[in-house]
Amino acid sequence: MHIKHAKNAQLFYQHRSVMREKFSEALTSVAPVTLIVLLLCFSVSPIPVATLTAFLIGAAMLILGMCLFTLGADLFMTPLGERLGATITKSRRLWVVAFVGFLIGIIVTISEPDLQVLANQVPSIPNPVIIWSVAVGVGVFLVVALLRVLFGIRLGTMLVAFYALVFVMCPFVSSDFWAIAFDSGGVTTGPMTVPFIMALGVGVSSMRSDKHAENDSFGLVALCSVGPILATLLLGIFYRSEGGSYVPVVVPDVADSRGLIELFTAALPTYLHEVLSALLPMVAFFIVFQIACMRLRGADFARMLVGFVYTFAGLVLFLTGVNVGFMPAGNYLGKMIASLPYNWILLPIAMVIGYFIVAAEPAVHVLNRQVEEITSGAIPQRAMNLALAVGVSISLGLSMLRVLTGLSVMWLLIPGYAVAIALSFVVPKIFTSIAFDSGGVASGPMTATFLLPFAMGACDAVGGNIVADAFGVVAMVAMTPLITIQVMGLYFQFKSARRPAAVEPAALEDIIELI
């Protein structure tokens, strides 16, 4: 009995320590963005008190939501993905891998809350048609990605082929539709999809015996980002839609503190229902998988159920905070700054916000941690964070340039992807896989609910075409990290060539051998 109590006490303290670590990560991630917004509010862009207060409440919910979500991903999403990947490949039957991969791709995509936001912006196509088309696109390309891992096909070659197909299709679609199509590739690889798909890749790669198998586990998110783009372009061809419509963001206008709290309590049931509907298919799959072949022991099964509860609670808090608190603040700030006589200041301000806001994306922490683990610390989280922050900063600067000038998104996406794909043939393969994964990871809920409204507000203030000029922010955020992380790969390669004695981790030697 004494031993049992001691063990329980040890588990309690370990759990508390992990919870404290997750809370510290979330606080460190959200605090810089909050401070920047506060600085803007008390200087160049004053905002209503109700909007500011809602933003601060949203920031608190965001911190707690990120803490619970990342902990839940560690306990539920990641173990489930790894076990599923290992199980389906043990059968050695390609049709099993293909069928389960296709099914999982659809389930996790429908679970993405940001997909509903995208669907609401395309008036000529019913929401269920968009959601299911995009989900099927992810399902098909998840199968392609899993087969690539099993057969060790070079990711760069596949990316050249698929992105060539994407750009060949674009002239057959209305130009107003281009930004939305590329945005769809970013919103479908968010906090629900990324932890599961990345863990699935690790599980599938574990069945290969060569030493580069783990490195090939990256790249699944990259290929899954292509499927939604192709699916949305196909819809644009068949429906002949003129793209999306601007849905104005409602700025909170409340008389007192009770009205402010009612803003959040009124929205909370909506996101409870949304997240529960999104997670139920995955839970059902988990239970069927447990009964059919996983058969976890009681303690492990209970741990994963606790992880599900954390994931659910974290996502509800996160989405309520960003939609009620962050979205109106972002839209109002963009509108006020773009209305200034010196509205060129929009570019550096957006770049500073972009530099810090990427750390507030939940899936970024999952990616960075997995990269550090698989490379045995050869690619540290600090380096990944820097490369992602620089990439998103550049993307926000270019996006605001589009807002002010009306520059077509294709003038940036075509050369950007050309450079990214060209780099894929000269950098170590693992950096290419991580780079294209990071593009989808960086463009998550914070991009859709703060940066996109920020661009919409700015575009509205300067009298631009919101659908053509403001949309595309998600696409730009997804594109620039492809370049910055591969440039980081070139730096690692150059550094190891110049000072081989200083490079100690064996994992980095394996990385350089992948050239």
Secondary structure, DSSP 4 states (H G I P E B T S, - for coil): -HHHHHHHHHHHHHHHHHHHHHHHHHHHHHHHHHHHHHHHHTTT----HHHHHHHHHHHHHHHHHHHHHHHHIIIIIHHHHHHHHHHHHHT--HHHHHHHHHHHHHHHHHT-HHHHHHHTT-TTS-HHHHHHHHHHHHHHHHHHHHHHHHHT--HHHHHHHHHHHHHHHGGGS-HHHHHHHHHHHHHTSSTTHHHHHHHHHHHHHTT--STTTTGGGTTHHHHHHHHHHHHHHHHHHHH--------PPPPP--SSHHHHHHHHHHHHHHHHHHHHHHHHHHHHHHHHHIIIII---HHHHHHHHHHHHHHHHHHHHHHHIIIIIIHHHHHHHHHHHHTSTTGGGHHHHHHHHHHHHGGG-HHHHHHHHHHHHHTTTSS-HHHHHHHHHHHHHHHHHHHHHHHHH---THHHHHHHHHHHHHHTTTS-HHHHHHHHHHHHHHSSHHIIIIIHHHHHHHHHHHT--IIIIITTHHHHHHHHHHHHHHHHHHHHHHHHHH-GGG---HHHHHHHHT-
